[in-house]
Amino acid sequence: MHAAPHDARLLRDLPVLVAVRRTGTVTAAADELGIPQPSATRALQRIAGVVGAPVVRREGRGVALTPAGDALADAGEAALRSIDDALSAIARAGEIGASELGIAFQTMLGERLVPEAIRRFRARWPAVGLRLLHGSRATCLEALAGGTADIAVVASPPASHGAVTMLYAEPLVAVAAPDHPLAGMHEVSVDALRAWPQIMLAPGFGIHDAVQSLFASAGEVPAPAFEVGDYRAARGLAAAGLGVAVLPPSPARIDDGAREVPVRHPLARREIGAVVADPQEPAVQELLRALVEAAARRVPGAA
């Protein structure tokens, strides 16, 4: 006798077979499932009757599954996992519902990383409202601390502001005009950079602290020739030949004619991550998941 496809008797009784394999005895399986031991025995007998072959055999003081029983138990475990996953998804959807999230992110991260994450998030949770705030690193962290944002995507994310999820690391490069002496180099040392006027982002931007630390590790921090509050402005000044700017690579391949030269130093890099105030919030977890997926595509960019 062979079971018909999707035989309801198998669906009802397979949890007993799975529990027997896990516990090694019919009695322990029955206790685990909260049913009488005779009911568990009858379930195994029904399964054997449906498939036309024994599914358990005695082994010592307990029982073991036959090859047919093992094959069915494998299928049963997979089915039970699928049911558990479906129930979890239903419960999660109920928890998330039509909630609203605030996302604060450094401006240049809004060119690729954050939009890609939002696209992924919206495909799964279209009813969730999103409030977007972009600005400097300090602005984003202030929004998180003040409750305006539920998640802040920033460079060098501080653990003091919440739970941190690192997304990726990116190098720092020296940006210069195409006719600048630096433009023809394969790489440049921090000491060599001191020979030219420095264009820096103002305090409050993540890159400001990274560049300060980079120069400080190799001696004195040079005074900036220009200090600006915008990544593109810094690049523009460098492209015009007014100095050199140490920045992350252009996230969108800005066509400003500037050259990017790697900086030879272990500190010539920075990490991008997400900080959340409440990591247990289901909607926040889903947004973090989307950010991690977007970051896996190695989308650079921030200022």
Buried (B, 14 or more C-beta within 10 A) or exposed (E): EEBEEEBEBBEEBBBBBBBBBEBBBBBBBBBBBEBEBEEBBBBBBBBBEBBEBBBBEEEEEBBBBBEBBBBBBEBBBEBEEEEEEEEEEEEBEEEBEEBEBBBBBBBBBBBBBBBBBBEBBEEBBEEBEBEBBBBBBBBBBBBBBEEBBBBBBBBBBBEEBBBBBEBBEBEBBBBBBEEBEBBEBEEBBBEBBBEBBBBBBBEBBBBBBBBEEBBEEBEEBBEBBBBBBBBBBBBBBBBEBBBBBBBBBBBEEBEBEBBBBBBBBEBBBBBBBBBBBEBEBBBBBBBBBBBBEBBEEEBBBBB
